[in-house]
Amino acid sequence: MAISSEHIKKAFEIKEKALKKAEYLYEKSLEKAINANPRIKELNTELSNIGAILMMAALKGDSERIALLRKKSENLSKEKQSLLKDAGVKSKQVFCQVCGDTGYNGGKLCECIKAIAKEIALSEMEEAMPLSKSSFDSFLIKYYPEEVQDKMSNLLSFAKLYADDFSLNSTNILFMGKSGLGKTHLSLSIVREVVGKGYNVVYGSAQNLFSEAEKEHFSYNGENEKHQRLLNADLLVIDDLGTEFITSFVQSLIYDIINTRLLKGKPTIINTNLNIEELESRYTARITSRFIGEYALKTFAGNDIRLLKKLENKE
């Protein structure tokens, strides 16, 4: 799935709103033109009458009369269009020439709807996280100590390639390292590119994602929409694993998310400040064994970039 059904629904709503606005503006300009020139109304009446006569002639099979009526209709239509043009009335706006604004082309979702849905997804992402501030270009190697710059440059290249080649078969990633080394920055840079390709991405901190799913689980409405989003997103990005409040439900939830997504072949990116030993002591062996065996483990090194940038800005 490239775009969520909710995004598609919103895209159709936006297109419908735009079409209604275009229709309203057209009708208002047409009404103004008719009031200014009664001949346009007369032509509408004549064309309507010809249409009815054409139907009768078609039923009788009178080909000669049909040809004459069609020629007359064509001339009247040309006169009408000329008068409308002079009055400044433009043709009804068609936003997409491919699907004629139906939203479908050859039985498939049209690219115009996909483009709107993509913009909606990007907008939602921008509200939830600073995508505009996170890009591969702004991930600067100069902030890292010289002895780890090659390592971090390779990590940056890995992330770029991952985003460029992303598919539903992409590998899982575990970004590890101390706070402030760029794990979130690179993850968001990947998200930016993947969302731009039209994929359905769910991103959030472990604390927020898991607490929302837990609240939903123990609510009275019996819904599990948030849980299902975590399981079914084309790409799931969990930030700051290890900062969440651990309960028996959260332990079970983490295992379910990781295991189910592995079984479905859906890629997941996880950021954590914990090392393998700390992960093993915090989570069950079933969870950490899947990290070790099924994820590409990438370790960040260096000094706190946020602190370095803050100090640089003060100078």
Helices and strands as residue ranges (DSSP letters): H 5-36, H 38-60, H 63-86, E 104-105, E 108-109, H 111-128, G 131-133, G 136-138, G 141-143, H 146-164, E 172-176, H 183-196, E 201-205, H 206-217, H 225-232, E 235-241, H 248-264, E 268-272, H 276-282, H 285-294, E 295-299, H 305-314
